[in-house]
């Protein structure tokens, strides 16, 4: 987002004002901003602080504590690899390592083209289908290292089809 333009500044202030009378306004405000822009950088936190009177340090603490908030933009496809106990024991670490190797990013990073973000998740409650991977809400059960390249290729093919290029 960088430096906020006037329209973004106005929209963020509107979100703040609309939610100030809620029971837990900060969480609702941050959630609405995250849904609108995909992330909550420091510049936005400063505007929220001005509008709510909540110190930036407290807002930053909330944004960094909850994993569904992000300080940086996420990729179009967010790959979440579960590393909870069941998934880890069944090869979850090797799966995330393969995604990392093929995409040339570490967990928590986004590819340069903005297509993929790789996240390590602690537990997604899918122990019966371990190791589990989610991509934008789609669950991939019993993911094997040998399937990772095919999964990535499927999303790249979607992008090529959208652009009209042959898959």
BAKEKOL-670226 format. One record per atom (N, C-alpha, C): residue in three letters; atom name; x, z, y. Coordinates in nm, 4 decimals. Layout:
# residues N
ala; CA; X; Z; Y
...
END
This chain:
# residues 167
unk; N; 0.0837; 0.0000; -0.1180
unk; CA; 0.0000; 0.0000; 0.0000
unk; C; 0.0883; 0.0000; 0.1245
unk; N; 0.2053; 0.0663; 0.1177
unk; CA; 0.2951; 0.0698; 0.2318
unk; C; 0.2310; 0.1388; 0.3504
unk; N; 0.2601; 0.0881; 0.4702
unk; CA; 0.1980; 0.1434; 0.5903
unk; C; 0.0510; 0.1033; 0.5901
unk; N; -0.0342; 0.2001; 0.6171
unk; CA; -0.1781; 0.1743; 0.6127
unk; C; -0.2214; 0.0818; 0.7257
unk; N; -0.2998; -0.0195; 0.6903
unk; CA; -0.3574; -0.1019; 0.7954
unk; C; -0.4838; -0.0321; 0.8457
unk; N; -0.5380; -0.0799; 0.9550
unk; CA; -0.6525; -0.0140; 1.0190
unk; C; -0.7736; -0.0075; 0.9270
unk; N; -0.7977; -0.1140; 0.8516
unk; CA; -0.9152; -0.1167; 0.7621
unk; C; -0.9016; -0.0130; 0.6509
unk; N; -0.7821; -0.0024; 0.5922
unk; CA; -0.7601; 0.0955; 0.4848
unk; C; -0.7705; 0.2372; 0.5405
unk; N; -0.7129; 0.2603; 0.6570
unk; CA; -0.7203; 0.3916; 0.7203
unk; C; -0.8665; 0.4308; 0.7436
unk; N; -0.9435; 0.3383; 0.7955
unk; CA; -1.0853; 0.3641; 0.8229
unk; C; -1.1618; 0.3918; 0.6929
unk; N; -1.1348; 0.3140; 0.5877
unk; CA; -1.2034; 0.3308; 0.4592
unk; C; -1.1714; 0.4685; 0.3989
unk; N; -1.0470; 0.5105; 0.4072
unk; CA; -1.0061; 0.6403; 0.3525
unk; C; -1.0739; 0.7534; 0.4301
unk; N; -1.0782; 0.7400; 0.5615
unk; CA; -1.1464; 0.8417; 0.6435
unk; C; -1.2950; 0.8470; 0.6099
unk; N; -1.3538; 0.7313; 0.5863
unk; CA; -1.4961; 0.7251; 0.5483
unk; C; -1.5191; 0.7956; 0.4141
unk; N; -1.4322; 0.7729; 0.3187
unk; CA; -1.4427; 0.8395; 0.1876
unk; C; -1.4338; 0.9914; 0.2060
unk; N; -1.3408; 1.0345; 0.2898
unk; CA; -1.3251; 1.1790; 0.3147
unk; C; -1.4511; 1.2378; 0.3759
unk; N; -1.5004; 1.1757; 0.4805
unk; CA; -1.6177; 1.2284; 0.5516
unk; C; -1.7419; 1.2289; 0.4628
unk; N; -1.7559; 1.1270; 0.3816
unk; CA; -1.8721; 1.1149; 0.2930
unk; C; -1.8763; 1.2285; 0.1900
unk; N; -1.7603; 1.2810; 0.1535
unk; CA; -1.7537; 1.3794; 0.0453
unk; C; -1.7212; 1.5218; 0.0886
unk; N; -1.7071; 1.5462; 0.2173
unk; CA; -1.6657; 1.6785; 0.2649
unk; C; -1.7604; 1.7912; 0.2258
unk; N; -1.8886; 1.7626; 0.2080
unk; CA; -1.9848; 1.8678; 0.1753
unk; C; -2.0029; 1.8886; 0.0251
unk; N; -1.9248; 1.8187; -0.0546
unk; CA; -1.9324; 1.8363; -0.1997
unk; C; -1.8734; 1.9712; -0.2393
unk; N; -1.9069; 2.0162; -0.3608
unk; CA; -1.8578; 2.1459; -0.4089
unk; C; -1.7050; 2.1463; -0.4234
unk; N; -1.6490; 2.0384; -0.4759
unk; CA; -1.5034; 2.0243; -0.4882
unk; C; -1.4629; 1.8943; -0.4181
unk; N; -1.4624; 1.8951; -0.2853
unk; CA; -1.4427; 1.7694; -0.2121
unk; C; -1.3086; 1.7014; -0.2377
unk; N; -1.2003; 1.7777; -0.2500
unk; CA; -1.0690; 1.7142; -0.2645
unk; C; -1.0621; 1.6283; -0.3908
unk; N; -1.1086; 1.6808; -0.5026
unk; CA; -1.1044; 1.6036; -0.6284
unk; C; -1.1894; 1.4773; -0.6180
unk; N; -1.3059; 1.4888; -0.5571
unk; CA; -1.3952; 1.3729; -0.5438
unk; C; -1.3339; 1.2707; -0.4487
unk; N; -1.2788; 1.3183; -0.3383
unk; CA; -1.2150; 1.2279; -0.2418
unk; C; -1.0987; 1.1541; -0.3076
unk; N; -1.0108; 1.2276; -0.3744
unk; CA; -0.8948; 1.1645; -0.4392
unk; C; -0.9382; 1.0673; -0.5480
unk; N; -1.0404; 1.1040; -0.6232
unk; CA; -1.0912; 1.0163; -0.7281
unk; C; -1.1466; 0.8867; -0.6691
unk; N; -1.2228; 0.8981; -0.5612
unk; CA; -1.2783; 0.7786; -0.4965
unk; C; -1.1675; 0.6890; -0.4413
unk; N; -1.0648; 0.7505; -0.3842
unk; CA; -0.9525; 0.6725; -0.3308
unk; C; -0.8764; 0.6047; -0.4449
unk; N; -0.8519; 0.6789; -0.5534
unk; CA; -0.7834; 0.6214; -0.6700
unk; C; -0.8633; 0.5021; -0.7238
unk; N; -0.9950; 0.5166; -0.7324
unk; CA; -1.0802; 0.4064; -0.7812
unk; C; -1.0775; 0.2868; -0.6869
unk; N; -1.0689; 0.3128; -0.5587
unk; CA; -1.0697; 0.2056; -0.4585
unk; C; -0.9371; 0.1298; -0.4535
unk; N; -0.8241; 0.2042; -0.4566
unk; CA; -0.6939; 0.1422; -0.4342
unk; C; -0.6018; 0.1420; -0.5562
unk; N; -0.6326; 0.2237; -0.6565
unk; CA; -0.5507; 0.2264; -0.7771
unk; C; -0.4375; 0.3271; -0.7732
unk; N; -0.4120; 0.3852; -0.6570
unk; CA; -0.3079; 0.4868; -0.6448
unk; C; -0.3243; 0.5603; -0.5123
unk; N; -0.2491; 0.6713; -0.4967
unk; CA; -0.2639; 0.7563; -0.3785
unk; C; -0.1246; 0.7888; -0.3229
unk; N; -0.0683; 0.6984; -0.2425
unk; CA; 0.0649; 0.7236; -0.1862
unk; C; 0.0623; 0.8313; -0.0770
unk; N; 0.1781; 0.8718; -0.0327
unk; CA; 0.1923; 0.9779; 0.0661
unk; C; 0.1161; 0.9477; 0.1956
unk; N; 0.1194; 0.8223; 0.2404
unk; CA; 0.0498; 0.7860; 0.3643
unk; C; -0.0990; 0.8181; 0.3550
unk; N; -0.1563; 0.7948; 0.2389
unk; CA; -0.2981; 0.8223; 0.2164
unk; C; -0.3214; 0.9734; 0.2117
unk; N; -0.2322; 1.0448; 0.1465
unk; CA; -0.2444; 1.1901; 0.1386
unk; C; -0.2416; 1.2520; 0.2788
unk; N; -0.1628; 1.1949; 0.3694
unk; CA; -0.1564; 1.2452; 0.5071
unk; C; -0.2902; 1.2264; 0.5789
unk; N; -0.3547; 1.1128; 0.5571
unk; CA; -0.4863; 1.0883; 0.6173
unk; C; -0.5892; 1.1864; 0.5599
unk; N; -0.5860; 1.2061; 0.4278
unk; CA; -0.6774; 1.3009; 0.3635
unk; C; -0.6549; 1.4405; 0.4209
unk; N; -0.5317; 1.4776; 0.4434
unk; CA; -0.4997; 1.6078; 0.5002
unk; C; -0.5600; 1.6226; 0.6398
unk; N; -0.5444; 1.5193; 0.7220
unk; CA; -0.6015; 1.5221; 0.8572
unk; C; -0.7527; 1.5409; 0.8528
unk; N; -0.8180; 1.4713; 0.7618
unk; CA; -0.9642; 1.4729; 0.7556
unk; C; -1.0204; 1.6002; 0.6927
unk; N; -0.9460; 1.6596; 0.6001
unk; CA; -0.9995; 1.7748; 0.5256
unk; C; -0.9414; 1.9081; 0.5694
unk; N; -0.8258; 1.9052; 0.6351
unk; CA; -0.7588; 2.0291; 0.6711
unk; C; -0.6779; 2.0887; 0.5565
unk; N; -0.6737; 2.0207; 0.4420
unk; CA; -0.5959; 2.0660; 0.3271
unk; C; -0.4507; 2.0209; 0.3487
unk; N; -0.3539; 2.1117; 0.3357
unk; CA; -0.2132; 2.0732; 0.3566
unk; C; -0.1693; 1.9615; 0.2604
unk; N; -0.0825; 1.8739; 0.3112
unk; CA; -0.0314; 1.7628; 0.2302
unk; C; 0.0333; 1.8158; 0.1026
unk; N; 0.1042; 1.9272; 0.1100
unk; CA; 0.1698; 1.9831; -0.0088
unk; C; 0.0683; 2.0159; -0.1175
unk; N; -0.0471; 2.0664; -0.0794
unk; CA; -0.1517; 2.0979; -0.1772
unk; C; -0.2114; 1.9703; -0.2369
unk; N; -0.2331; 1.8716; -0.1517
unk; CA; -0.2866; 1.7429; -0.1996
unk; C; -0.1870; 1.6791; -0.2960
unk; N; -0.0594; 1.6795; -0.2592
unk; CA; 0.0463; 1.6248; -0.3448
unk; C; 0.0483; 1.6969; -0.4789
unk; N; 0.0319; 1.8273; -0.4758
unk; CA; 0.0282; 1.9060; -0.5995
unk; C; -0.0851; 1.8633; -0.6909
unk; N; -0.2008; 1.8357; -0.6338
unk; CA; -0.3154; 1.7910; -0.7136
unk; C; -0.2889; 1.6514; -0.7700
unk; N; -0.2395; 1.5608; -0.6854
unk; CA; -0.2147; 1.4225; -0.7284
unk; C; -0.1116; 1.4173; -0.8410
unk; N; -0.0086; 1.5009; -0.8320
unk; CA; 0.0955; 1.4976; -0.9347
unk; C; 0.0600; 1.5796; -1.0580
unk; N; -0.0336; 1.6726; -1.0473
unk; CA; -0.0724; 1.7548; -1.1620
unk; C; -0.1620; 1.6772; -1.2581
unk; N; -0.2598; 1.6059; -1.2056
unk; CA; -0.3558; 1.5351; -1.2897
unk; C; -0.3055; 1.3946; -1.3219
unk; N; -0.2993; 1.3633; -1.4511
unk; CA; -0.2410; 1.2362; -1.4941
unk; C; -0.3238; 1.1142; -1.4555
unk; N; -0.4513; 1.1327; -1.4239
unk; CA; -0.5329; 1.0166; -1.3868
unk; C; -0.5105; 0.9737; -1.2425
unk; N; -0.4381; 1.0545; -1.1632
unk; CA; -0.3987; 1.0124; -1.0294
unk; C; -0.2578; 0.9544; -1.0373
unk; N; -0.2285; 0.8619; -0.9478
unk; CA; -0.0973; 0.7989; -0.9479
unk; C; -0.0446; 0.7863; -0.8054
unk; N; 0.0853; 0.8075; -0.7889
unk; CA; 0.1513; 0.7905; -0.6594
unk; C; 0.1938; 0.6458; -0.6369
unk; N; 0.1991; 0.5682; -0.7435
unk; CA; 0.2451; 0.4293; -0.7353
unk; C; 0.1414; 0.3371; -0.7986
unk; N; 0.1429; 0.2108; -0.7600
unk; CA; 0.0464; 0.1169; -0.8180
unk; C; 0.0673; 0.1019; -0.9687
unk; N; -0.0424; 0.0874; -1.0403
unk; CA; -0.0376; 0.0639; -1.1853
unk; C; -0.0481; -0.0865; -1.2097
unk; N; -0.0046; -0.1281; -1.3268
unk; CA; -0.0162; -0.2676; -1.3634
unk; C; -0.1604; -0.3045; -1.3945
unk; N; -0.1836; -0.4319; -1.4077
unk; CA; -0.3174; -0.4811; -1.4421
unk; C; -0.3597; -0.4269; -1.5782
unk; N; -0.2645; -0.4167; -1.6693
unk; CA; -0.2903; -0.3642; -1.8033
unk; C; -0.2083; -0.2360; -1.8211
unk; N; -0.2783; -0.1241; -1.8355
unk; CA; -0.2113; 0.0039; -1.8524
unk; C; -0.2089; 0.0372; -2.0012
unk; N; -0.0882; 0.0397; -2.0556
unk; CA; -0.0675; 0.0664; -2.1978
unk; C; -0.0383; 0.2150; -2.2139
unk; N; -0.1250; 0.2835; -2.2827
unk; CA; -0.1059; 0.4256; -2.3087
unk; C; -0.0712; 0.4469; -2.4554
unk; N; 0.0471; 0.4952; -2.4814
unk; CA; 0.0907; 0.5218; -2.6184
unk; C; 0.0817; 0.6719; -2.6433
unk; N; 0.0004; 0.7101; -2.7404
unk; CA; -0.0170; 0.8511; -2.7713
unk; C; 0.1071; 0.9040; -2.8428
unk; N; 0.1555; 1.0174; -2.7918
unk; CA; 0.2691; 1.0849; -2.8545
unk; C; 0.2316; 1.2269; -2.8959
unk; N; 0.1005; 1.2502; -2.9146
unk; CA; 0.0564; 1.3786; -2.9683
unk; C; 0.1137; 1.3954; -3.1085
unk; N; 0.0995; 1.5118; -3.1649
unk; CA; 0.1644; 1.5433; -3.2927
unk; C; 0.1357; 1.4409; -3.4018
unk; N; 0.0070; 1.4107; -3.4263
unk; CA; -0.0275; 1.3174; -3.5342
unk; C; 0.0305; 1.1788; -3.5085
unk; N; 0.0178; 1.1310; -3.3860
unk; CA; 0.0698; 0.9981; -3.3530
unk; C; 0.2221; 0.9952; -3.3598
unk; N; 0.2847; 1.1013; -3.3127
unk; CA; 0.4309; 1.1088; -3.3159
unk; C; 0.4818; 1.1050; -3.4598
unk; N; 0.4206; 1.1860; -3.5454
unk; CA; 0.4618; 1.1937; -3.6861
unk; C; 0.4444; 1.0586; -3.7563
unk; N; 0.3421; 0.9825; -3.7150
unk; CA; 0.3153; 0.8540; -3.7799
unk; C; 0.3812; 0.7354; -3.7103
unk; N; 0.4759; 0.7618; -3.6210
unk; CA; 0.5551; 0.6526; -3.5634
unk; C; 0.5245; 0.6179; -3.4193
unk; N; 0.4537; 0.7028; -3.3482
unk; CA; 0.4195; 0.6760; -3.2087
unk; C; 0.5406; 0.6530; -3.1194
unk; N; 0.6477; 0.7290; -3.1426
unk; CA; 0.7676; 0.7121; -3.0599
unk; C; 0.8287; 0.5731; -3.0798
unk; N; 0.8316; 0.5257; -3.2034
unk; CA; 0.8867; 0.3926; -3.2301
unk; C; 0.7998; 0.2834; -3.1657
unk; N; 0.6682; 0.3071; -3.1620
unk; CA; 0.5766; 0.2110; -3.1003
unk; C; 0.6035; 0.2027; -2.9496
unk; N; 0.6100; 0.3173; -2.8828
unk; CA; 0.6347; 0.3140; -2.7381
unk; C; 0.7735; 0.2588; -2.7086
unk; N; 0.8703; 0.2870; -2.7940
unk; CA; 1.0045; 0.2317; -2.7762
unk; C; 1.0022; 0.0792; -2.7842
unk; N; 0.9211; 0.0240; -2.8744
unk; CA; 0.9114; -0.1219; -2.8885
unk; C; 0.8452; -0.1842; -2.7658
unk; N; 0.7365; -0.1218; -2.7167
unk; CA; 0.6748; -0.1707; -2.5929
unk; C; 0.7781; -0.1685; -2.4805
unk; N; 0.8527; -0.0604; -2.4702
unk; CA; 0.9538; -0.0439; -2.3667
unk; C; 1.0607; -0.1532; -2.3768
unk; N; 1.1061; -0.1787; -2.4976
unk; CA; 1.2090; -0.2809; -2.5211
unk; C; 1.1585; -0.4197; -2.4820
unk; N; 1.0380; -0.4545; -2.5259
unk; CA; 0.9854; -0.5893; -2.5012
unk; C; 0.9453; -0.6122; -2.3557
unk; N; 0.8971; -0.5074; -2.2896
unk; CA; 0.8531; -0.5212; -2.1505
unk; C; 0.9637; -0.4904; -2.0495
unk; N; 1.0764; -0.4376; -2.0996
unk; CA; 1.1907; -0.4026; -2.0143
unk; C; 1.1549; -0.2973; -1.9099
unk; N; 1.0728; -0.2011; -1.9503
unk; CA; 1.0376; -0.0884; -1.8636
unk; C; 1.0371; 0.0390; -1.9463
unk; N; 1.0528; 0.1511; -1.8772
unk; CA; 1.0444; 0.2816; -1.9419
unk; C; 0.9031; 0.3363; -1.9222
unk; N; 0.8637; 0.4342; -2.0024
unk; CA; 0.7341; 0.4982; -1.9785
unk; C; 0.7246; 0.5477; -1.8337
unk; N; 0.6090; 0.5223; -1.7724
unk; CA; 0.5879; 0.5595; -1.6329
unk; C; 0.6192; 0.4469; -1.5360
unk; N; 0.6708; 0.3356; -1.5873
unk; CA; 0.7078; 0.2232; -1.5008
unk; C; 0.6117; 0.1064; -1.5188
unk; N; 0.6203; 0.0132; -1.4232
unk; CA; 0.5376; -0.1075; -1.4230
unk; C; 0.6289; -0.2289; -1.4210
unk; N; 0.5914; -0.3326; -1.4933
unk; CA; 0.6718; -0.4548; -1.4951
unk; C; 0.6767; -0.5160; -1.3551
unk; N; 0.7830; -0.5906; -1.3276
unk; CA; 0.8017; -0.6508; -1.1952
unk; C; 0.6871; -0.7412; -1.1554
unk; N; 0.6251; -0.8072; -1.2537
unk; CA; 0.5143; -0.8977; -1.2220
unk; C; 0.3824; -0.8236; -1.2010
unk; N; 0.3844; -0.6913; -1.2182
unk; CA; 0.2642; -0.6115; -1.1958
unk; C; 0.1610; -0.6204; -1.3068
unk; N; 0.1962; -0.6805; -1.4189
unk; CA; 0.0993; -0.6964; -1.5276
unk; C; 0.0849; -0.5718; -1.6138
unk; N; 0.1959; -0.5063; -1.6474
unk; CA; 0.1906; -0.3960; -1.7433
unk; C; 0.2499; -0.2675; -1.6875
unk; N; 0.1804; -0.1570; -1.7159
unk; CA; 0.2342; -0.0233; -1.6933
unk; C; 0.2382; 0.0431; -1.8294
unk; N; 0.3461; 0.1126; -1.8575
unk; CA; 0.3617; 0.1820; -1.9858
unk; C; 0.3558; 0.3321; -1.9620
unk; N; 0.2616; 0.3981; -2.0279
unk; CA; 0.2463; 0.5435; -2.0136
unk; C; 0.2558; 0.6121; -2.1489
unk; N; 0.3262; 0.7239; -2.1508
unk; CA; 0.3306; 0.8107; -2.2691
unk; C; 0.2192; 0.9131; -2.2524
unk; N; 0.1287; 0.9197; -2.3480
unk; CA; 0.0167; 1.0132; -2.3423
unk; C; 0.0410; 1.1266; -2.4407
unk; N; -0.0007; 1.2444; -2.4070
unk; CA; 0.0228; 1.3603; -2.4940
unk; C; -0.0750; 1.3679; -2.6095
unk; N; -0.2002; 1.3388; -2.5905
unk; CA; -0.2966; 1.3347; -2.7006
unk; C; -0.4223; 1.2685; -2.6494
unk; N; -0.4726; 1.1726; -2.7240
unk; CA; -0.5958; 1.1054; -2.6820
unk; C; -0.7107; 1.1386; -2.7760
unk; N; -0.6880; 1.2318; -2.8670
unk; CA; -0.7951; 1.2759; -2.9569
unk; C; -0.8302; 1.1741; -3.0637
unk; N; -0.7352; 1.0920; -3.1008
unk; CA; -0.7586; 0.9884; -3.2011
unk; C; -0.6668; 1.0095; -3.3213
unk; N; -0.6521; 1.1341; -3.3619
unk; CA; -0.5558; 1.1695; -3.4664
unk; C; -0.5829; 1.0979; -3.5989
unk; N; -0.7074; 1.0693; -3.6285
unk; CA; -0.7427; 1.0035; -3.7539
unk; C; -0.6988; 0.8588; -3.7612
unk; N; -0.6652; 0.7997; -3.6467
unk; CA; -0.6225; 0.6590; -3.6442
unk; C; -0.4802; 0.6456; -3.5885
unk; N; -0.4023; 0.7505; -3.6067
unk; CA; -0.2657; 0.7546; -3.5538
unk; C; -0.1750; 0.6531; -3.6228
unk; N; -0.0776; 0.6007; -3.5483
unk; CA; -0.0566; 0.6169; -3.4054
unk; C; -0.1505; 0.5265; -3.3257
unk; N; -0.2057; 0.5805; -3.2186
unk; CA; -0.3041; 0.5076; -3.1382
unk; C; -0.2437; 0.4647; -3.0050
unk; N; -0.2876; 0.3477; -2.9604
unk; CA; -0.2476; 0.2927; -2.8308
unk; C; -0.3756; 0.2518; -2.7597
unk; N; -0.3817; 0.2742; -2.6289
unk; CA; -0.4947; 0.2259; -2.5498
unk; C; -0.4426; 0.1294; -2.4445
unk; N; -0.5191; 0.0260; -2.4197
unk; CA; -0.4878; -0.0659; -2.3115
unk; C; -0.6174; -0.0875; -2.2347
unk; N; -0.6218; -0.0342; -2.1144
unk; CA; -0.7406; -0.0419; -2.0287
unk; C; -0.8671; -0.0023; -2.1029
unk; N; -0.8587; 0.1031; -2.1823
unk; CA; -0.9762; 0.1542; -2.2514
unk; C; -0.9983; 0.0998; -2.3910
unk; N; -0.9310; -0.0074; -2.4267
unk; CA; -0.9411; -0.0613; -2.5626
unk; C; -0.8428; 0.0150; -2.6509
unk; N; -0.8925; 0.0670; -2.7623
unk; CA; -0.8079; 0.1459; -2.8523
unk; C; -0.7551; 0.0562; -2.9642
unk; N; -0.6256; 0.0660; -2.9863
unk; CA; -0.5596; -0.0040; -3.0962
unk; C; -0.5206; 0.1014; -3.1990
unk; N; -0.5944; 0.1077; -3.3117
unk; CA; -0.5684; 0.2118; -3.4119
unk; C; -0.4523; 0.1756; -3.5040
unk; N; -0.3883; 0.2793; -3.5570
unk; CA; -0.2816; 0.2626; -3.6568
unk; C; -0.1830; 0.1537; -3.6158
unk; N; -0.1374; 0.1623; -3.4910
unk; CA; -0.0465; 0.0619; -3.4356
unk; C; 0.0893; 0.0676; -3.5051
unk; N; 0.1334; -0.0466; -3.5512
unk; CA; 0.2648; -0.0573; -3.6144
unk; C; 0.3610; -0.1253; -3.5174
unk; N; 0.4868; -0.0923; -3.5282
unk; CA; 0.5887; -0.1546; -3.4435
unk; C; 0.5806; -0.3062; -3.4553
unk; N; 0.5525; -0.3548; -3.5745
unk; CA; 0.5456; -0.4993; -3.5977
unk; C; 0.4291; -0.5662; -3.5248
unk; N; 0.3328; -0.4900; -3.4755
unk; CA; 0.2170; -0.5461; -3.4052
unk; C; 0.2360; -0.5529; -3.2540
unk; N; 0.3335; -0.4834; -3.2021
unk; CA; 0.3495; -0.4689; -3.0573
unk; C; 0.3663; -0.6032; -2.9879
unk; N; 0.4537; -0.6878; -3.0394
unk; CA; 0.4780; -0.8177; -2.9755
unk; C; 0.3506; -0.9014; -2.9724
unk; N; 0.2729; -0.8980; -3.0797
unk; CA; 0.1472; -0.9730; -3.0866
unk; C; 0.0461; -0.9222; -2.9836
unk; N; 0.0396; -0.7919; -2.9656
unk; CA; -0.0527; -0.7332; -2.8679
unk; C; -0.0141; -0.7783; -2.7260
unk; N; 0.1135; -0.7685; -2.6933
unk; CA; 0.1597; -0.8126; -2.5613
unk; C; 0.1299; -0.9609; -2.5420
unk; N; 0.1583; -1.0407; -2.6432
unk; CA; 0.1346; -1.1851; -2.6345
unk; C; -0.0130; -1.2149; -2.6086
unk; N; -0.1013; -1.1373; -2.6684
unk; CA; -0.2447; -1.1572; -2.6465
unk; C; -0.2832; -1.1410; -2.5001
unk; N; -0.2254; -1.0405; -2.4344
unk; CA; -0.2550; -1.0199; -2.2924
unk; C; -0.1884; -1.1255; -2.2054
unk; N; -0.0701; -1.1695; -2.2424
unk; CA; -0.0047; -1.2771; -2.1680
unk; C; -0.0836; -1.4071; -2.1820
unk; N; -0.1381; -1.4326; -2.3009
unk; CA; -0.2209; -1.5516; -2.3211
unk; C; -0.3455; -1.5468; -2.2339
unk; N; -0.4068; -1.4288; -2.2206
unk; CA; -0.5233; -1.4136; -2.1322
unk; C; -0.4873; -1.4543; -1.9903
unk; N; -0.3719; -1.4103; -1.9458
unk; CA; -0.3278; -1.4420; -1.8099
unk; C; -0.3045; -1.5918; -1.7935
unk; N; -0.2422; -1.6540; -1.8935
unk; CA; -0.2171; -1.7978; -1.8869
unk; C; -0.3466; -1.8772; -1.8857
unk; N; -0.4455; -1.8321; -1.9632
unk; CA; -0.5745; -1.9008; -1.9655
unk; C; -0.6446; -1.8915; -1.8316
unk; N; -0.6337; -1.7771; -1.7655
unk; CA; -0.6946; -1.7587; -1.6340
unk; C; -0.6329; -1.8528; -1.5317
unk; N; -0.5043; -1.8764; -1.5463
unk; CA; -0.4335; -1.9636; -1.4521
unk; C; -0.4498; -2.1108; -1.4876
unk; N; -0.5157; -2.1385; -1.5986
unk; CA; -0.5360; -2.2766; -1.6393
unk; C; -0.4184; -2.3362; -1.7134
unk; N; -0.3180; -2.2571; -1.7391
unk; CA; -0.2014; -2.3061; -1.8127
unk; C; -0.2324; -2.3050; -1.9614
unk; N; -0.1731; -2.3946; -2.0366
unk; CA; -0.1953; -2.3909; -2.1803
unk; C; -0.1398; -2.2628; -2.2415
unk; N; -0.2126; -2.2057; -2.3354
unk; CA; -0.1714; -2.0795; -2.3986
unk; C; -0.0641; -2.1016; -2.5012
END
